[in-house]
């Protein structure tokens, strides 16, 4: 990626609905250049898609949790894949430290959270779990380009 690609990505990060024509003007290159570069970055997997960012509270997700899991050896991938199928889960990570996996999830209210925790913690192969309820979100954004 060169500086033109980075400028295009930054424009899309600011507003993914921005027209390619407007990006071309902003970046100072031809419309065809922007179009070709966006298409190339999509085909290379640099740009993986376009999405809407929701305010979780306003969208009905009142509770956010981080769940640490210790998983039986040899079962990590299968269990992570199963957990990832739950519509409330938005992140499943392999991690170092005391746990094998960290799960980021949202629940509508207390009963929904109770159901989520019981489903995850009772899965065969889960040796230990710890759930942290998020009290306040200081920052939550997808990462942007490194400087």
Secondary structure, DSSP 4 states (H G I P E B T S, - for coil): --HHHHHHHHHHHH-TT--HHHHHHHHTS-HHHHHHHHHHHHHTTSS--------TTTTT--EEEEEEEEE-TT-HHHHHHHHHTSTTEEEEEE-SSS-SEEEEEEESSHHHHHHHHHHHHTSTTEEEEEEEE----S---------
